[in-house]
Amino acid sequence: MKKKLSLLFLSPFSFLILIAQQARPHFVIQPYLQYATKNSIRIYWETSDSSSTQVQYGAAKFNTGKPNLSRHQTIPGLRSMHHIELTGLDPQTNYFYRVLSVLPGGDTIASQVNTFQTAVKDSSAFAFAVFSDSQRDHADTGAWGRVSTQAYQERPNFALHAGDLVDLGYIKDDWVNEFFAPSNAFMKTIPLYTIPGNHEHDAAYYYQYMYIPQPYFYSFKYGNAEFFMVDTDQFQEKGTGLYNTVEQALAKSTAYWKFVVHHHPPYSSDEDDFGNTHAEASTLGDDEVRSLVPLYEKYGVDIVFYGHIHTYERTWPINGNKVADRNGVIYLNVGGAGGGLEKAAPTRSWFTNKVNTIHHFVYVAIHNNNLQFQAIDENGVLFDQFTLTESRKNKTTSLTPAGPVVQHSRRIFTDTIQVQLIPAQPNEEVRYTLDGSEPGINSKRYLEKVILNKTTSIKTVAFNQFGKSRVNTFLFTREKEYGAVNPTNLQQGLKYQYFTGTIKDEDSIKFKNIQVLKSGKVPDLDFVHISHQQQFWGVVYDGYIEVPEDGYYRFYGHADHILRLHVHDNMLFEELDREINYDADVYLKKGYHPVKIEYYNSRMNRAFLELYYSGPGIERQPIPSTAWWRNP
C-alpha cells in the first residue's frame, strides 16, 4: 500500500522523470526462437522504436569463462519488427546469442545473452513439448505463464503449439502481454512450431509473429520423425486443396515416426461443444476434421495432437472408427495451456482412455523405436503416461496411390493455361479426362503439361502396382479481363455508408434492406475513421482501386464477422463468420477499377477487417491507402 500511495506525492519534476523512463526505447517483445533446423534458426523481437537489426552469436566453447559472441549478422535498414535467420550452423550444437537494435540517435536496445540449440542429428534422441489453447483464462490469467514455465523445466528440444495461441488474433495486446510476456523464459531458449486456431482469426499478427514456411499446411523433420502441421480452420473435406496436400505429404514421408498437429478435435467427449450432452446426443468431435482420419490410418500416423477443447483427453488407439487392438492411431486433446477449462460429458465415450480437466502440457521423448509420453500439469505433477516401442510405419504397406494434384496456384485464366499433374511418387502413372467422365486405366495418360483454352474440369487418377487412387477434380475457369475505367477528378480514399441493426438472414439479405444513418469519406478501411456503436452495425465502402500493371491479382480478406468484396460488380468472395482468409483471383488492366466492400459486425467490441492483395510486382500485403480512390 505504501508503494501505491507514494506515487501521489511525487514532485512534478520526479513525475516527469518517471514518464521519461517509461518512454525510453525498449523491447515490446523480448527475443524468441522459431523453426530450428540442423543448420539454422530464426530469431524474432519487437522494439518500441524503429531501429537497426543485429544478432551477435557464437557456438559454446570450452574453458572460455564467458559466452562466445564472435559472429554477428545484420539486416540493413530500420524497423520495429525484427527477424533474422541464422544459417550455416552446426547440427545439435549449443549457441549463445544477443540481439541489438540501435536507434538513429544512438540509443541502443540490447537483450541479455540467451542460448539455443540447433536440431539434432537424425539418429539422436530428442524430446518435445506440446501446447494448445494458451489463450487467456479470464478467471486465471497466469495459467499460460505457469504451464510454459513448467514445460521449460523438462528442457525439451522444441515445442509444438496446436493453435489458439491468443484470445483474439487481431488484438495486439493479446500477443504482447498475454502470450509473449508470460512465456519468454521458455521461448527465448526453446524454438516453437505453430499452426493457427480459430481464435487467431487468420489475422496479420499471427503471420507477423509466427514463422511458417507457407500458410495452411507445412511439415518438418526432426530426428527420425516428421511433423505435419495442418490448419483445420480451412476447408479440409475430401477433394479440397488442403486434403489433397495433406494426403500427398503423408504419402511421400519416409520418417519412422509421424505426428500430425492441428487445432480441431476428430474425437472429443466434451460436454457441450458438439452437442449438449446434458440434453441431447453429441457428434463426439468435429465432423469436418474427421474427414482427414482415413489418411492418418492409411499412411501410418502414430499420434495426432490437437486442442480447441480446453481439457486433456487421450483416446485408445483407433482404426476404422473403433478401438483397435493393433495398428491404431492415438488422438490427444492437449488444450490445457491457458484457456478457461472445460469438462467432459457426464458419461464415458467409447474411445476415451484418459480424461482430465486441468491446465497442462505434454512431453514426448524419443530414441529410435522407443517413444515415452508424459502428461504434466501446471505444478509439475505427472498425471498420464504411456510408452510405444514401435511406430505404425511398417504396418502400412501395399498402399494404393494418393490422388494426383495440380501444380498451379491459380484457377482462372483469360486466354490459355498450362496445367501440370503431380503424383505423390515418381513411379505412379497418372491418367486424366477433360470431358467430365471418370478417368480409368484406359483414359489418356499424362505425359506433359495439359493446355486449356476454355473452362474445363480436369479429372485425374493415379495407378501403382497395388491399385488406383481416388479421383481428384480440378476446375479451371476462363474469365474475361477487366479493363480500367477513366473516372475524372478522383481524390484519395473511399466513400462510406454506415448503418445499424440486426441482420438475421446472412445468406439472402445482401445488405439490400439496410437503413443508412450517415455517410462520408475516409482514407482507408480503418474503423477508427468511422464513429460506430459496439455491435450490430455495418458499413459499405465504394470507390476505386488503382493497380500498377496489367495482370492477375489475388485479393484476400477476413473480417469479424461478415465481409463481401466486389470488383466491377463481380463479388470475388463472401465470408460469413468462417474465421479464415478468403481469396479470389481476377485479371485487371492497369489503372482504376470500381470496388465495393460490405462489412457487418454483430459481436460486442469485435470489429475487425483485413484486406490484402498480390499481383505483378506486389508481394502479398495489406492494400495501402494510396491504392484507394473516390469521386469528390
ROLODREN-572284 format. One line per 3 residues: for each residue x, y, z of C-alpha. Coordinates in steps of 0.001 Angstrom, whole numbers, plus 500000, padded with zeros to 6 digits. Layout:
BEGIN
X:Y:Z  ...
END
This chain:
BEGIN
500000:500000:500000  502828:502429:500795  504312:501988:497315
501000:502791:495658  500421:505867:497830  503943:507181:497308
503192:507906:493652  500701:510511:494792  503457:512508:496459
505936:512649:493568  507129:516147:492744  506267:517375:489222
509929:517021:488282  510125:513435:489617  506908:512535:487827
508328:513786:484524  511453:511669:485095  509260:508602:485684
507311:509212:482483  510561:509729:480546  511934:506436:481858
508815:504611:480716  509076:506261:477295  512668:505173:476706
513236:502852:473743  512574:499298:474861  511616:495795:473790
507925:495439:473082  508579:491700:472730  511794:490145:474005
513788:487901:471621  512267:484485:470949  513055:481490:468733
511284:479958:465761  511796:476999:463469  515150:475418:464265
516773:473090:461730  520087:471281:461909  521812:474264:460288
519609:477297:461008  517302:479061:463438  515106:482166:463342
515205:484895:465985  512385:487440:466344  511893:490507:468525
509972:493780:468504  511119:497226:469636  509208:500335:470592
511057:502440:468007  512381:501875:464501  515941:500686:464881
518633:498518:463336  518606:494704:463378  521616:492717:464584
522275:489383:466270  525595:488574:467912  526114:484836:468350
528611:482011:468587  528938:478319:469387  529578:477375:473004
533276:476672:473675  535193:475031:476489  537000:476949:479226
536189:480460:477997  534581:481830:481154  532156:483904:479072
529707:483341:476202  531177:483242:472709  529580:486048:470646
532255:486231:467968  529882:486186:464994  527201:488660:464009
524522:489137:461389  522890:492434:460451  519950:493371:458241
520189:496873:456712  517515:499435:457417  515336:500454:460339
512250:498619:461592  510375:497865:464790  509586:494206:463998
512876:492333:463699  513626:488915:462255  516928:487261:461411
517564:483745:460186  520966:482449:461265  522291:479904:458764
525425:477812:458346  525157:476478:461902  526353:473093:463096
523761:470444:463983  522986:469525:467581  525136:472383:468869
524632:474911:471663  524922:478584:470709  524800:481841:472622
523082:484908:471173  522232:488509:471945  520170:490942:469871
520990:494628:469386  518820:497378:467954  520275:500873:467590
518087:503930:467016  519151:506712:464608  520033:508934:467577
522372:506311:469029  520204:504778:471765  520747:501019:471955
518255:498323:472907  520166:495173:473845  518954:491856:475186
520621:489681:477740  522718:486798:476411  520475:483808:475707
521142:480349:474344  519669:477947:471789  520418:474553:470325
520157:473538:466682  518142:470476:465673  519630:467102:466497
521128:464620:464066  518736:462102:462539  519849:459234:464769
519949:461181:468052  517464:461068:470909  515258:464120:471306
512249:465426:473210  509493:467933:472566  506632:469588:474415
503133:470154:473044  500776:473005:473945  497404:474147:472741
494952:476913:473677  497270:479177:475634  494687:481919:475146
493871:483831:478307  491746:482215:481007  489836:485273:482221
489368:483634:485624  493044:482620:485895  495235:484936:483828
498509:483361:484971  497858:479860:483648  499881:480131:480413
502861:481537:482285  502784:478655:484755  502360:475994:482068
505160:477305:479825  507492:477806:482788  506822:474251:483954
507423:472935:480434  510831:474609:480387  511807:472570:483452
511755:469484:481198  514250:471108:478761  512641:469907:475519
514496:470402:472236  511494:472235:470788  507770:472689:471260
504620:472393:469164  501529:474569:469526  498172:473399:468125
496533:476810:467903  494555:479423:469813  497780:480973:470982
495783:484090:471903  492182:485009:472601  491770:487333:469607
494473:487251:466941  493803:490793:465719  494335:492378:469157
497999:493315:469588  497848:493343:473378  496786:489700:473356
500074:488843:471657  502374:491206:473539  501127:490864:477093
499041:487688:477155  501182:485353:475033  504797:486518:474737
505384:488157:478112  504401:485127:480249  506284:482645:478055
509555:484492:477461  511539:482223:479781  510558:479334:477520
510569:480948:474084  513931:482723:474339  515607:479296:474531
513202:476737:473027  512044:477112:469381  508306:476895:468791
506482:475460:465748  502845:476520:465487  499649:476237:463494
496768:478717:463956  493462:478010:465669  490117:479694:465196
490953:482409:467755  493881:483602:465636  491271:484637:463034
493964:484186:460374  494940:487740:461316  498078:489549:460208
499634:489445:463682  499861:485646:463549  501970:485781:460379
503981:488705:461737  504935:486916:464945  504971:483232:463949
507168:481812:461206  505600:479172:458977  507082:478165:455608
503677:478534:453941  500116:479186:455128  497648:476425:455980
499993:473423:455820  503656:472646:456277  505749:469756:457540
509196:469460:459046  511537:466670:460047  513273:466363:463390
515401:463368:464340  513691:460274:462952  510239:461890:462998
508165:464094:460699  505554:466582:461903  502594:467577:459731
501103:470956:460700  497544:471358:459376  495380:474495:459612
491931:472978:460157  490280:476389:460105  490408:475882:456332
488102:473560:454411  489507:470068:454726  486872:467703:453318
487888:465047:450795  488957:466592:447494  489706:470066:448867
493111:471585:448296  494110:471076:451932  493016:467433:451924
494993:466757:448747  498090:468483:450145  497970:466532:453413
497493:463251:451562  500460:463837:449276  502733:464876:452140
501851:461800:454194  502272:459524:451175  505757:460898:450461
507015:460693:454044  509682:458122:454880  510059:459130:458555
509909:456427:461222  507554:458387:463496  504721:460516:462066
502847:463125:464076  500008:465398:462971  499212:468700:464682
496014:470674:464099  493552:472648:466163  490201:470880:465946
489378:467507:467552  488355:464490:465461  487439:462776:468728
486228:464582:471838  483955:463754:474753  483439:467437:475624
480147:468075:477360  478663:470721:475072  480791:471738:472043
479467:469005:469761  476006:468673:471262  474796:469418:474782
475332:466046:476443  473066:467053:479333  470124:467294:476911
470984:465679:473551  473381:463452:471606  476922:464551:470706
478844:464060:467454  481858:463301:469690  484150:465552:467703
484432:467850:464712  482964:466058:461693  484880:468241:459199
488321:467368:460538  487269:463740:460914  487399:463555:457110
491207:463515:457466  491197:460478:459775  491321:457864:456954
494554:459492:455752  496100:459166:459217  495151:455496:459326
496332:454725:455776  499709:456454:455936  500970:455323:459322
500443:458369:461545  501261:457482:465148  499789:460358:467173
497503:463292:466340  497761:466313:468672  495026:468951:468858
493195:471346:471155  490134:473598:470766  488550:471877:473767
490255:473153:476917  490889:469837:478543  493088:466743:478361
491875:463611:476638  493745:460579:475318  491977:458041:473156
492604:454368:472814  494341:453534:469522  491659:453916:466844
491315:452377:463389  488151:452237:461305  486271:454357:463862
486654:451758:466597  489182:450856:469270  491945:448800:467669
493956:446134:469450  496675:446653:466846  497644:449349:464340
495550:452201:465723  496170:455950:465780  496290:457680:469179
494456:461015:469402  495438:463526:472075  493482:466607:473075
496041:468833:474799  494028:472057:475061  495015:472981:478593
497832:475507:478125  495948:478507:479475  492347:478932:478329
489336:478543:480604  488950:474847:481341  486099:472694:480039
484574:469428:481219  483945:466047:479669  480441:464675:479150
478817:463069:482212  479230:459570:480711  482300:457974:479176
482827:457977:475413  483698:454746:473599  487163:455981:472571
488278:457614:475835  491262:456130:477648  492099:459055:479958
490429:462414:480519  491273:465257:482910  490200:468883:483365
493446:470621:484259  495970:473132:482905  498801:471099:481424
501269:470349:478627  502551:467061:477252  506117:465859:476877
507364:463272:474371  510861:461735:474427  512079:459568:471529
515092:457405:470849  514984:455175:467783  511846:452991:468161
511219:453959:471799  508648:456694:472494  507872:457819:476046
504867:460063:476615  504000:462092:479719  501156:464489:480524
502224:467010:483176  500096:469601:484947  500982:473216:485715
502502:472186:489058  504793:469560:487552  502616:466598:488582
502597:463651:486171  499002:462509:485584  499208:460294:482477
501887:458356:480631  502424:455572:478112  505208:454020:476025
505329:452930:472404  508034:450513:471252  507279:450649:467533
505712:453041:465075  502923:452287:462615  505354:452764:459721
505855:449082:458927  502152:448265:459313  501068:450387:456357
502338:448539:453287  500923:447741:449842  499329:451172:449622
497320:452433:446678  498453:455870:445441  497467:459257:446747
495331:461330:444417  497352:463421:441928  497414:467195:442401
497899:470117:440037  500908:472391:440278  499159:475685:439679
498012:478094:442384  495655:479964:440062  492331:478510:438866
491334:481226:436381  492782:482276:433040  491909:484712:430267
493437:483008:427204  495162:479673:427832  496697:477961:430855
499225:475138:431191  498448:472628:433928  500901:470122:435376
499618:466974:437140  501766:465697:440009  501637:462186:441546
502890:461555:445071  505554:459126:443834  507502:459418:440547
506784:455794:439529  502991:456264:439651  501088:456514:436368
498653:459422:436008  495625:459370:433719  493010:462060:433175
489900:463232:431349  488728:466677:430243  485106:465843:429308
483687:465253:432784  483885:461451:432592  485527:459384:435317
489162:458550:434462  490342:454958:434403  493146:452767:433168
492132:453416:429544  491951:457206:429883  494600:459458:428396
497964:459070:430110  499578:462224:431439  502995:462782:429828
503327:466579:429559  501551:469739:430623  497879:469987:429687
496977:473190:427804  493446:474525:428346  491705:477236:426323
488197:477018:427810  486573:476387:431184  487403:472756:431995
487210:470252:434822  490281:468028:434857  489594:464668:436479
492702:462700:437295  493698:459418:438917  496990:457653:439698
497893:453965:439422  500584:451801:441001  501102:448059:441411
498558:447940:444259  495701:449717:442530  494394:453194:441808
493886:456365:443802  490638:458185:444330  489701:460634:441577
490661:464286:442044  488783:467026:440191  490197:470481:439424
488129:473224:437809  489887:475862:435697  487668:478757:434646
488224:481027:431686  487212:484537:432679  487282:487911:430999
489802:490644:431559  488546:493718:433354  489549:496897:431629
490321:500020:433636  487756:502824:433849  488531:506500:433388
486881:508490:436180  487762:512182:436462  488695:514405:439389
489476:511469:441676  490594:512025:445253  492353:509580:447549
490175:507486:449833  486743:505855:449763  483138:506834:450338
481159:505008:453008  477617:504445:454264  477147:503495:457914
474133:501535:459184  472948:499770:462323  470541:496935:463028
470387:493169:463211  470990:491118:460086  469258:487792:460668
469475:486152:457250  473127:486480:456245  472748:484484:453040
469891:486354:451406  469729:489927:452628  472997:491009:450951
472691:494368:452719  469796:495353:450439  467372:496452:453155
469728:498436:455364  468862:501866:456775  471788:504243:456259
472348:506527:459266  475270:508531:457931  477725:508702:455058
481074:510289:454441  484626:509904:453169  487573:508012:454684
491227:507494:453646  491146:503699:454082  489338:500783:455748
490448:501523:459319  487348:501708:461516  488954:504484:463538
487679:506874:460866  484002:505980:461478  482231:506515:464785
480277:503312:465415  478396:501549:468156  479774:498487:469908
477823:495867:467944  475102:495367:465327  476484:497823:462830
477963:497784:459372  479497:499855:456624  479541:499790:452824
482597:501311:451130  482537:502472:447490  485312:503761:445291
488131:502590:443066  491310:500589:443442  494336:501511:441343
496574:498692:440095  500020:499475:438639  500248:496845:435864
498153:494551:433684  497913:491086:435207  496326:488608:437578
495594:489980:441041  494661:487934:444079  492562:489551:446795
492462:488157:450326  490062:489172:453063  488827:488348:456522
486550:490084:458995  484658:489543:462177  482160:488657:461002
480660:489347:457508  482721:490570:454551  481953:490827:450848
484317:492191:448189  483047:493316:444782  485232:494420:441862
483408:495639:438738  480106:494452:440337  481555:490941:440496
481537:489518:444039  485001:487984:444388  484325:486402:447774
481911:486336:450661  482888:485449:454219  480169:484537:456692
481898:484074:460043  484403:481391:458991  487366:482947:460852
489695:482430:457880  491025:484461:454973  489115:484058:451742
490793:484782:448417  489938:485171:444747  491780:485916:441510
490875:488435:438833  492646:489835:435762  492821:493632:435861
494226:496079:433346  496487:498849:434618  494504:501733:436094
491337:502269:438136  488683:499642:438892  485403:500137:440788
485151:498352:444135  482529:497842:446825  483324:496406:450259
480479:495339:452573  481105:494728:456263  478893:493835:459227
479658:493200:462902  477273:491616:465412  479705:490993:468287
480415:493264:471201  483652:495211:470649  484862:492740:467995
485049:494998:464919  487804:493717:462611  488538:493767:458875
491692:492926:456900  492014:493167:453126  495180:492195:451198
496262:491805:447610  499099:490493:445484  499855:490824:441804
502512:491809:439256  505394:493215:441298  503321:493127:444508
504002:490593:447247  501019:489732:449444  500408:492842:451572
497639:494974:453084  496117:497172:450416  497727:500582:451055
495689:503756:451425  497414:505111:448290  495589:502465:446203
492083:503681:447186  490370:506449:445205  486903:508039:445206
484831:510565:443393  484746:514042:445012
END
